[in-house]
Amino acid sequence: MITIKSPREIELLKIAGNIVYKTHQYLKPYVKEGITTKELDRLAEDFIRSQGATPSFKGYEGFPATLCTSVNNEVVHGIPSNYRLKNGDIISIDIGACYKGYHGDSAWTYAVGDISKEKQYLMEHTEKALFEGLAQIKPGNRIGDIGHAIETYAKAHNLGVVRELVGHGVGTSVHEDPEVPNYGKAGTGPLLREGMVIAVEPMLNLGSKEIYILDNDWTIETEDGLPSAHFEHTVVVTKDGYQILTGA
């Protein structure tokens, strides 16, 4: 069921989203060669708790950590480990925080040191694809308009659009209705209405769209081993557009 959030709920979602934003900003200086993804996870959990919130992902359907840390050809749901970041890596850090029962959710992909032109291209155009999708958000448009815009942009830049993983509603659960695919047909899908809160999150691959899941039942990688990038914002639909809840 798709819910319309009350002004009070939107205020709590704004606080949760801001905590997620601040956690990203806090982690950014630490995302460098030599740090382990497990160390990033500890830093994030301590910071989220210092803000009066709890990690949304830790324990969610059994997920063992605060962050999803997905490196290079890992698309999403990378589990923090003793892997040390290397110069030339890219890492998607997906953060969720719960404040007074309401969630914020945002992922961003970061460069570690000097990265290849191919990885720069992938990151630049995945981030731009996110904003192409967000530009479609206003009352009267439909979920399909978001996915269509993302897919059209991605295909124009020869990037693979992951289809098995989608954006989603956000509220008292970190994943609610509706699903928000990164592909689709304009003018189709649920109607966007003022007060809806959704996470839009293109996951684009430098190669094909094909993916597979590792034996840990969480981490998803590209089938061809080429890099993947992931950018995500939680937004509220306003009377004339949208407002990002997980940004400055």
C-alpha positions as CSV (number, residue, x, y, z in Angstrom):
1,M,0.0,0.0,0.0
2,I,1.3,3.4,-0.9
3,T,1.0,5.9,1.9
4,I,0.8,9.7,1.9
5,K,2.9,11.1,4.7
6,S,1.5,13.7,7.1
7,P,3.4,17.0,7.7
8,R,4.6,15.5,11.1
9,E,5.8,12.4,9.4
10,I,7.6,14.4,6.7
11,E,9.4,16.4,9.4
12,L,10.6,13.2,11.0
13,L,11.7,11.8,7.6
14,K,13.6,15.1,7.0
15,I,15.5,14.6,10.2
16,A,16.3,10.9,9.4
17,G,17.3,12.0,5.9
18,N,19.6,14.7,7.2
19,I,21.3,12.2,9.6
20,V,22.0,10.0,6.5
21,Y,23.4,13.0,4.7
22,K,25.6,14.0,7.6
23,T,26.9,10.4,7.9
24,H,28.0,10.5,4.3
25,Q,29.8,13.8,4.9
26,Y,31.4,12.4,8.0
27,L,32.7,9.3,6.2
28,K,34.0,11.1,3.1
29,P,37.4,12.0,4.5
30,Y,37.9,8.4,5.6
31,V,37.3,6.9,2.1
32,K,40.9,6.5,1.1
33,E,43.5,3.9,0.4
34,G,44.2,1.6,3.3
35,I,41.0,1.8,5.3
36,T,38.9,-1.4,5.6
37,T,35.2,-1.4,4.8
38,K,34.6,-2.8,8.3
39,E,36.3,0.3,9.8
40,L,34.0,2.5,7.7
41,D,31.1,0.6,9.0
42,R,32.1,1.1,12.7
43,L,32.6,4.8,12.1
44,A,29.2,5.1,10.5
45,E,27.4,3.2,13.2
46,D,29.0,5.3,16.0
47,F,28.1,8.5,14.1
48,I,24.5,7.5,13.5
49,R,24.0,6.6,17.1
50,S,25.5,9.9,18.2
51,Q,22.7,11.6,16.3
52,G,20.0,9.9,18.3
53,A,19.2,7.4,15.5
54,T,19.8,3.7,14.8
55,P,21.2,2.0,11.7
56,S,18.3,1.0,9.4
57,F,20.1,-1.8,7.7
58,K,21.7,-3.6,10.7
59,G,19.6,-6.7,11.4
60,Y,17.3,-5.9,8.5
61,E,16.3,-9.4,7.2
62,G,19.5,-10.6,8.8
63,F,21.9,-8.1,7.2
64,P,24.9,-8.0,9.6
65,A,26.2,-4.4,9.3
66,T,25.3,-0.7,9.3
67,L,26.6,0.1,5.8
68,C,26.3,-1.6,2.4
69,T,29.9,-1.2,1.0
70,S,30.0,-2.3,-2.6
71,V,33.5,-2.1,-4.3
72,N,34.2,-2.0,-8.0
73,N,32.1,-4.8,-9.7
74,E,29.9,-5.2,-6.6
75,V,26.5,-3.6,-7.5
76,V,24.9,-3.4,-4.0
77,H,24.6,-5.1,-0.6
78,G,28.4,-5.5,-0.1
79,I,29.0,-6.7,3.4
80,P,31.7,-4.7,5.3
81,S,34.9,-6.8,5.8
82,N,38.6,-6.7,6.3
83,Y,39.0,-5.6,2.6
84,R,41.3,-2.6,2.5
85,L,40.5,0.0,-0.1
86,K,43.0,0.4,-2.9
87,N,44.0,3.3,-5.1
88,G,41.8,3.1,-8.2
89,D,38.8,1.5,-6.5
90,I,35.3,2.9,-6.5
91,I,33.0,2.2,-3.6
92,S,29.2,2.6,-3.2
93,I,28.3,3.4,0.4
94,D,24.6,2.8,1.1
95,I,23.4,4.3,4.4
96,G,20.1,4.0,6.3
97,A,19.2,5.7,9.5
98,C,16.1,5.4,11.7
99,Y,15.0,8.4,13.8
100,K,11.9,8.0,16.0
101,G,10.6,5.2,13.8
102,Y,11.2,6.9,10.4
103,H,14.0,6.2,7.9
104,G,16.3,7.9,5.6
105,D,18.1,6.1,2.8
106,S,20.9,7.3,0.5
107,A,23.7,5.7,-1.5
108,W,26.7,7.5,-3.1
109,T,29.7,6.1,-5.0
110,Y,33.1,7.4,-4.1
111,A,36.5,7.3,-5.9
112,V,39.5,6.0,-4.0
113,G,42.5,8.0,-5.1
114,D,43.1,8.1,-8.8
115,I,40.5,6.2,-10.8
116,S,40.4,5.3,-14.5
117,K,38.6,7.4,-17.0
118,E,36.1,4.6,-17.5
119,K,35.2,4.6,-13.8
120,Q,35.0,8.4,-13.9
121,Y,32.6,8.2,-16.8
122,L,30.4,5.6,-15.0
123,M,30.2,7.6,-11.8
124,E,29.5,10.9,-13.6
125,H,26.7,9.5,-15.7
126,T,25.1,7.3,-13.0
127,E,24.8,10.5,-10.8
128,K,23.4,12.4,-13.7
129,A,20.9,9.6,-14.4
130,L,19.6,10.0,-10.8
131,F,18.9,13.6,-11.4
132,E,17.2,12.9,-14.7
133,G,14.9,10.6,-12.8
134,L,14.3,13.1,-10.0
135,A,13.4,15.8,-12.6
136,Q,10.2,13.8,-13.4
137,I,8.9,13.9,-9.9
138,K,5.8,16.1,-9.5
139,P,2.1,15.4,-8.7
140,G,0.3,14.0,-11.7
141,N,3.4,12.3,-13.2
142,R,3.8,8.5,-12.7
143,I,6.5,6.2,-11.4
144,G,7.1,5.0,-15.0
145,D,8.2,8.5,-15.9
146,I,11.1,8.3,-13.4
147,G,12.3,4.9,-14.7
148,H,11.9,5.9,-18.3
149,A,14.0,9.0,-17.9
150,I,16.8,7.0,-16.1
151,E,16.8,4.2,-18.6
152,T,16.8,6.6,-21.6
153,Y,19.8,8.5,-20.2
154,A,21.7,5.4,-19.3
155,K,21.2,3.8,-22.7
156,A,22.3,7.0,-24.4
157,H,25.6,6.7,-22.5
158,N,25.9,2.9,-23.2
159,L,25.5,1.9,-19.5
160,G,23.8,-1.3,-18.4
161,V,20.6,-0.8,-16.3
162,V,20.2,-3.3,-13.5
163,R,16.6,-4.4,-13.6
164,E,16.3,-6.8,-10.7
165,L,16.9,-4.1,-8.1
166,V,14.7,-1.0,-7.8
167,G,14.0,2.1,-5.7
168,H,11.1,2.1,-3.2
169,G,8.9,4.0,-0.9
170,V,10.3,5.1,2.5
171,G,8.6,5.7,5.8
172,T,8.2,3.7,9.0
173,S,9.9,0.9,7.0
174,V,13.1,1.4,5.0
175,H,11.4,-0.3,2.1
176,E,7.8,0.4,1.4
177,D,5.5,0.6,-1.7
178,P,5.8,1.6,-4.4
179,E,8.6,0.0,-6.2
180,V,10.6,2.6,-8.3
181,P,12.3,0.8,-11.2
182,N,15.2,2.4,-13.1
183,Y,13.5,1.5,-16.4
184,G,10.0,1.7,-17.7
185,K,7.4,3.3,-20.0
186,A,6.5,6.9,-19.6
187,G,2.9,7.5,-18.4
188,T,2.6,4.2,-16.6
189,G,2.7,3.0,-13.0
190,P,1.4,4.5,-9.8
191,L,0.4,8.2,-9.8
192,L,2.8,10.6,-7.9
193,R,1.0,12.5,-5.3
194,E,2.0,15.3,-2.9
195,G,3.3,13.7,0.4
196,M,4.6,10.5,-1.1
197,V,8.2,9.7,0.0
198,I,10.3,7.6,-2.3
199,A,14.0,6.6,-2.8
200,V,15.2,6.8,-6.4
201,E,18.4,4.8,-6.9
202,P,19.9,4.0,-10.3
203,M,22.4,1.2,-10.3
204,L,24.3,1.3,-13.6
205,N,27.0,-1.0,-15.0
206,L,29.9,-0.1,-17.3
207,G,29.1,-3.3,-19.1
208,S,26.0,-5.4,-19.4
209,K,23.0,-5.3,-17.1
210,E,23.5,-8.9,-16.0
211,I,24.2,-9.6,-12.3
212,Y,24.4,-12.5,-9.9
213,I,24.3,-13.0,-6.1
214,L,27.2,-14.4,-4.1
215,D,26.9,-17.3,-1.8
216,N,26.5,-15.0,1.2
217,D,23.0,-14.3,-0.2
218,W,23.5,-10.6,0.0
219,T,26.3,-9.2,-2.2
220,I,25.4,-8.7,-5.9
221,E,28.1,-8.4,-8.6
222,T,28.1,-7.7,-12.3
223,E,28.3,-10.9,-14.3
224,D,31.0,-9.6,-16.6
225,G,33.2,-8.3,-13.8
226,L,33.0,-4.7,-14.9
227,P,32.4,-1.9,-12.4
228,S,29.0,-0.7,-11.2
229,A,27.9,2.6,-9.7
230,H,25.0,3.5,-7.4
231,F,23.5,6.9,-6.5
232,E,20.4,7.3,-4.3
233,H,18.3,10.0,-2.7
234,T,15.2,9.9,-0.6
235,V,12.7,12.6,-1.7
236,V,9.2,13.9,-0.8
237,V,6.8,14.8,-3.6
238,T,5.8,18.4,-3.1
239,K,2.9,20.4,-4.6
240,D,5.0,21.5,-7.5
241,G,7.9,19.0,-7.7
242,Y,10.1,17.3,-5.1
243,Q,12.4,18.0,-2.1
244,I,15.5,15.9,-1.5
245,L,15.5,14.7,2.2
246,T,19.0,13.2,2.1
247,G,20.9,16.2,0.8
248,A,22.3,19.5,2.2
